[in-house]
Amino acid sequence: MQSISLDEIQPGMLLAKPLILADGTILLHEGTEVKARYINYLRDKGFTSLFVGETAVTVEDVEDCYDSKHKQAAMAAAHEVVNQFRVGKGIQLDRVKMIVSDLIDQLGQKPENMIHLLDLRRKEEYMFSHAVNTCILSVMTGLAMGYDAKQLSELGLAAMLHDIGKIRFSPQLARQFPHYLTKQDKEEYRRHSFYSLEILRENTTLSTEVINACFQHHERWNGSGYPLGLKGAAISEYAQIISIADVYDRLLVGMPHRLPTPIYYAVAILNKAAGEYFNPAIVERFNQNVAVYPMGKTVKLSNQQSGLILGVGIKSKTIPVVRLTAGQDGNDINRIVELDLAKNPDLFILDIEELYSSYAQAYADRAHVYHTKIEQV
C-alpha cells in the first residue's frame, strides 16, 4: 500500500484505504477500482493523492457489512414522498410505512451493522438523510426500551415525518441555516412544528401519538423548548426519543457555520444535556446504540500501532475490532492482523487519526458551550 499523487494514478488501480471525508461521508470504499471519472472528480474537489495497492477486503464485503442498499433505498423513497407532496398529492403514508417497516426489520436482524449506516450521508441530500438517520436512531432506542411492534412502527413513522413541516418554507428560508436567520426568520423557522401538525392532521389514519411526536420534538425536558414549552413527562415519549436522535444526527453533520462534531464529543454533549434538555433515562438507552468509533475510521492504539475499525459488538460500542495497518514504527503491515480489543484489555484507543484529531482539541477547549450547541442545532 502506498500513497501516490492523482497524476500518477491509473484507472484500474484499487484503493487500499477508504476515502472518508471530515463529515463522516465514505466517498469511496476500500477495494474500489479507480475509474477515470473518479480521478477527475477528486481533482476538482481538491484531492491530491490516494492510497492504492493490494487490499484484503473486497468492496462487496464492505458494502455488505454496511448494508448500504437499505439506506440508499430509504433515501430514494424519502425523495419520492417529498416530491409527491410538493406536486399536491399529499403525504404517501403507505410509502413511508414501507420504509419504516423495512428499517425495523433490518434493525431487528442486524443491529450491529445498521448502526454504521449513519456514516452514509451527503450534505446535498441532508433533509432526506436526516429523516432516515433520525428514524434509525429512534427505532434502535425504542428497541433498547423494549418497545413492541406497534410502538416501533409509530415511533419510526414519527421520526421519518418529524420535519415534514419544513416543506412549507419559502425557497429563501429553506436555503438558510439557523445560525444565519434574522429574528423574523427564526420565528418563521419555529413554525415548522405547526406546519407539521397541519399537514399530518389531513391524514386521518395517523394516530394522535405520531402527530404529537412530530409536533413536540423540539420540546425540552426542562421546559425551555418550543412550540408550547412543555416540560418533563408532559412531552410525548416518542418526541423525547426523536429529539435526542434529531440533535445527535445534526451534531454529526457539518454546516457552513460549524465543523462536524466528532462522535465522541457529540455523545458527551448529549450526556451533559441529560436531565436538562433530555430525559436522562432515554439518553442512557440511546447511548447503548451509539458507535463511538464507526467502521472505516483510522485509530491509533496505546502501543502506537494504527488500524481501521472493522466493527463493534452491539453491547460494547466503545470496544471495537481493529485491523492493524501500521506497526509501532509507522511502517505498513502487509499481512492481515485483526484485534478484538475486548479480548486485549491491555490495548486501548488513544485517538482517531486523520479525520478528527486536527480539530478535536478545539472541541475540548470549548466544552463549556455544550448547552449553546444544543440550542443552535
C-alpha positions in Angstrom: 0.0 0.0 0.0 1.3 3.4 -0.9 0.1 7.0 -1.3 0.6 8.4 -4.8 -0.5 11.6 -6.5 -3.6 11.7 -8.6 -1.4 12.4 -11.7 0.3 9.0 -11.2 -2.9 7.0 -10.5 -4.1 4.9 -13.4 -7.7 3.6 -14.0 -8.0 0.1 -12.7 -5.9 0.6 -9.6 -7.5 -0.4 -6.3 -8.0 1.8 -3.2 -6.0 0.4 -0.3 -7.8 2.6 2.3 -11.3 4.0 2.3 -11.6 7.7 1.3 -13.6 9.3 4.1 -14.5 12.9 4.3 -14.4 15.0 7.5 -18.2 14.9 7.9 -18.1 11.1 8.1 -19.1 10.5 4.4 -17.5 7.4 2.9 -16.7 8.7 -0.6 -15.0 5.6 -1.9 -14.8 2.2 -0.1 -11.6 0.3 0.4 -11.1 -2.1 -2.6 -12.9 0.2 -5.1 -11.5 0.1 -8.6 -10.4 3.6 -9.5 -12.0 4.9 -12.7 -11.0 7.9 -14.8 -14.1 9.9 -13.9 -13.3 9.3 -10.2 -9.8 10.8 -10.7 -11.3 13.9 -12.4 -13.9 14.4 -9.8 -11.4 14.1 -6.9 -9.0 16.5 -8.6 -11.9 19.0 -9.0 -12.6 18.6 -5.3 -9.0 19.4 -4.3 -7.7 15.9 -3.6 -4.0 15.4 -4.5 -3.3 11.8 -3.6 -4.8 8.4 -2.8 -3.7 5.2 -1.1 -3.6 2.4 -3.7 -2.3 -1.2 -3.8 -3.4 -4.6 -2.8 -6.4 -4.9 -0.4 -7.5 -7.8 1.7 -11.1 -6.7 1.8 -13.2 -6.5 -1.3 -15.7 -3.7 -2.0 -18.5 -6.3 -1.9 -17.5 -7.3 1.6 -17.5 -3.7 2.8 -20.8 -2.9 1.2 -22.5 -5.9 2.6 -21.2 -5.1 6.0 -22.5 -1.6 5.8 -25.8 -2.8 4.4 -25.9 0.4 2.4 -28.6 -0.7 0.0 -31.2 -0.3 2.7 -30.1 3.2 3.5 -30.0 4.2 -0.2 -33.4 2.7 -0.8 -34.8 4.6 2.1 -33.3 7.8 0.9 -34.8 7.3 -2.5 -38.2 6.6 -1.0 -37.9 9.7 1.2 -37.2 11.8 -2.0 -40.3 10.3 -3.6 -42.6 11.1 -0.6 -41.5 14.7 -0.5 -41.8 15.2 -4.3 -45.3 13.7 -4.3 -46.3 16.2 -1.6 -44.8 19.1 -3.4 -46.9 18.4 -6.5 -50.1 18.3 -4.5 -50.5 14.6 -4.0 -50.3 14.7 -0.2 -48.2 12.5 2.1 -48.0 9.0 0.7 -48.3 7.2 4.1 -48.1 3.7 2.6 -44.7 4.5 1.1 -43.4 6.0 4.4 -44.7 3.0 6.4 -42.9 0.6 4.0 -39.6 2.5 4.5 -40.1 2.3 8.3 -41.1 -1.4 8.2 -38.0 -2.3 6.2 -35.7 -0.4 8.5 -37.3 -2.0 11.6 -36.8 -5.5 10.1 -33.1 -4.8 9.3 -32.5 -3.4 12.8 -34.1 -6.4 14.4 -31.9 -8.8 12.3 -28.6 -7.0 12.2 -28.5 -4.1 14.6 -24.7 -4.2 14.9 -24.4 -3.4 11.2 -27.2 -0.9 10.8 -25.5 1.4 13.4 -23.0 2.2 10.7 -25.5 3.5 8.2 -25.2 6.8 9.9 -21.9 7.3 8.2 -23.6 7.3 4.8 -24.7 10.9 4.4 -24.4 13.6 1.8 -24.9 17.2 2.6 -26.8 17.9 -0.6 -29.4 15.3 0.4 -29.4 16.3 4.1 -33.1 16.7 4.5 -33.6 13.1 3.4 -30.6 11.5 5.1 -31.5 13.3 8.3 -35.0 11.8 8.3 -33.7 8.3 7.7 -30.9 8.7 10.2 -33.3 10.0 12.9 -35.6 7.0 12.2 -32.8 4.5 12.6 -31.6 6.1 15.8 -35.1 6.4 17.2 -36.1 2.8 16.4 -32.8 1.5 17.9 -33.6 3.4 21.1 -37.1 2.1 21.1 -35.7 -1.5 20.8 -33.5 -0.8 23.7 -36.5 0.4 25.7 -38.4 -2.8 24.9 -41.0 -1.3 22.6 -43.4 -3.7 20.9 -44.0 -3.8 17.1 -46.9 -1.3 17.2 -44.8 1.2 19.2 -41.7 0.8 17.0 -43.9 1.4 13.9 -45.4 4.5 15.3 -42.0 5.8 16.6 -40.3 5.1 13.2 -43.1 6.8 11.3 -43.0 9.9 13.5 -39.2 10.1 13.2 -39.4 9.9 9.4 -42.0 12.7 9.3 -40.8 14.9 12.2 -39.6 17.7 9.9 -42.2 17.4 7.3 -43.4 21.0 8.1 -40.3 22.4 6.6 -41.7 21.6 3.1 -43.8 24.8 3.5 -40.7 27.0 4.0 -40.2 29.6 1.3 -37.2 28.8 -1.0 -35.2 31.6 0.6 -35.8 30.3 4.1 -35.1 26.7 3.1 -31.7 27.7 1.9 -30.7 29.3 5.2 -29.3 27.8 8.3 -30.5 28.7 11.9 -27.2 30.4 12.6 -27.8 33.0 9.8 -31.6 33.7 10.4 -32.9 37.1 11.3 -35.3 37.4 14.2 -38.2 37.3 11.9 -36.8 34.3 10.0 -36.3 32.4 13.3 -39.9 32.9 14.3 -40.9 31.5 10.9 -38.5 28.6 11.3 -40.0 27.6 14.6 -43.4 27.5 12.9 -42.4 24.3 11.1 -43.8 22.3 14.1 -47.2 23.9 13.5 -46.9 23.3 9.7 -46.2 19.6 10.5 -49.3 19.5 12.7 -51.5 21.0 9.9 -50.1 18.6 7.3 -50.3 15.4 9.3 -53.8 16.2 10.6 -55.0 15.8 7.0 -54.1 12.1 7.2 -57.0 10.6 9.2 -55.2 7.2 9.5 -52.3 8.7 11.6 -52.5 8.1 15.3 -52.5 11.0 17.8 -49.3 9.6 19.2 -47.5 10.0 15.8 -48.8 13.5 15.3 -47.9 14.7 18.8 -44.4 13.3 18.5 -43.8 15.3 15.3 -45.3 18.4 16.8 -43.4 18.2 20.1 -39.9 17.1 19.0 -38.4 20.5 19.8 -39.7 20.5 23.4 -37.1 20.2 26.1 -37.1 18.2 29.4 -36.7 21.5 31.4 -39.5 23.3 29.6 -37.2 25.6 27.5 -38.2 24.2 24.1 -40.9 25.0 21.6 -43.7 25.4 20.4 -45.6 25.0 23.7 -42.8 25.0 26.4 -43.9 21.5 27.6 -41.8 20.0 30.4 -40.8 16.5 31.6 -43.4 13.7 31.3 -45.9 16.1 29.6 -43.8 15.7 26.4 -44.7 12.7 24.3 -42.3 9.8 24.9 -41.9 9.4 21.2 -41.0 13.1 20.9 -38.4 12.7 23.8 -36.7 9.9 21.8 -36.8 11.7 18.5 -35.5 15.0 20.0 -32.3 13.1 21.1 -31.9 11.4 17.8 -32.6 14.6 15.9 -29.9 16.6 17.8 -27.3 13.9 17.7 -27.6 13.4 13.9 -27.4 17.2 13.3 -24.3 17.5 15.5 -22.5 15.0 13.4 -23.2 16.9 10.1 -21.0 19.9 9.4 -22.8 23.1 8.5 -21.4 26.3 6.9 -21.1 27.9 10.3 -19.6 24.9 12.2 -17.4 21.8 11.8 -18.9 18.3 12.1 -18.8 17.4 15.8 -16.6 14.3 16.4 -18.8 11.4 17.5 -17.2 11.1 21.0 -17.9 14.8 21.6 -21.5 14.5 20.3 -22.0 11.7 22.9 -20.5 13.9 25.6 -22.8 16.8 24.6 -25.9 14.6 24.9 -24.8 13.3 28.3 -24.1 16.8 29.5 -27.6 17.8 28.4 -29.3 14.8 30.1 -31.6 16.0 32.9 -31.8 19.5 31.4 -32.8 19.3 27.8 -33.4 15.5 27.5 -34.9 12.7 29.6 -31.8 11.2 31.3 -33.3 7.7 31.3 -33.7 7.8 27.5 -30.3 9.3 26.9 -28.9 6.3 28.8 -30.8 3.9 26.5 -29.7 6.0 23.4 -26.1 5.6 24.4 -26.4 1.8 24.0 -26.8 2.3 20.3 -24.0 4.8 19.5 -21.0 3.6 17.7 -18.4 5.9 19.2 -15.7 4.5 16.8 -17.5 3.9 13.5 -16.4 1.5 10.8 -13.7 2.7 8.5 -12.2 5.2 10.9 -8.4 5.1 11.4 -7.3 4.9 15.0 -4.1 4.9 17.0 -3.7 2.3 19.7 -1.9 2.7 23.1 1.0 0.7 21.8 1.4 3.2 18.9 0.1 0.9 16.2 -2.6 2.1 13.8 -5.6 0.4 12.3 -9.0 0.6 10.8 -12.2 0.0 12.8 -13.9 -3.1 11.4 -16.9 -3.1 13.7 -18.2 -3.2 17.3 -20.4 -5.5 19.3 -23.9 -4.4 19.9 -23.2 -4.4 23.7 -19.8 -2.8 23.6 -19.8 0.3 21.4 -16.5 1.6 22.8 -14.6 -1.7 22.4 -14.2 -2.3 18.6 -12.4 -4.8 16.4 -9.4 -3.2 14.7 -7.5 -4.4 11.6 -3.9 -3.2 12.0 -2.5 -1.2 9.2 0.8 0.2 10.6 3.2 -1.0 13.3 4.8 0.9 16.2 7.5 2.2 13.8 4.8 3.6 11.5 5.6 1.2 8.7 2.7 -0.5 6.8 1.7 -4.0 8.0 1.4 -6.2 4.9 -0.5 -9.1 6.5 -4.0 -9.3 7.9 -3.9 -8.8 11.7 -7.3 -8.2 13.4 -7.5 -7.4 17.1 -10.7 -7.6 19.2 -9.9 -5.0 21.9 -12.4 -6.7 24.2 -10.0 -9.7 24.2 -6.9 -7.5 24.5 -7.6 -5.3 27.6 -4.0 -4.1 27.7 -4.7 -2.2 24.5 -7.0 0.8 24.1 -7.6 3.6 21.5 -5.7 6.8 22.1 -7.1 8.9 19.2 -8.9 8.9 15.9 -6.4 9.9 13.4 -6.6 11.8 10.1 -10.2 12.9 10.4 -10.9 14.3 13.8 -7.6 14.8 15.7 -6.8 18.0 13.8 -9.7 19.8 15.5 -10.6 17.6 18.4 -8.7 19.9 20.8 -10.8 22.8 19.6 -13.9 21.0 20.8 -12.2 20.1 24.1 -11.3 23.8 24.6 -14.9 24.7 24.0 -16.5 22.1 26.3 -18.3 24.9 28.2 -20.5 25.6 25.2 -22.3 22.3 25.3 -25.7 23.9 26.1 -25.3 26.5 23.4 -24.7 23.8 20.9 -27.9 22.0 21.8 -29.8 25.3 21.3 -28.2 26.1 18.0 -28.6 22.7 16.3 
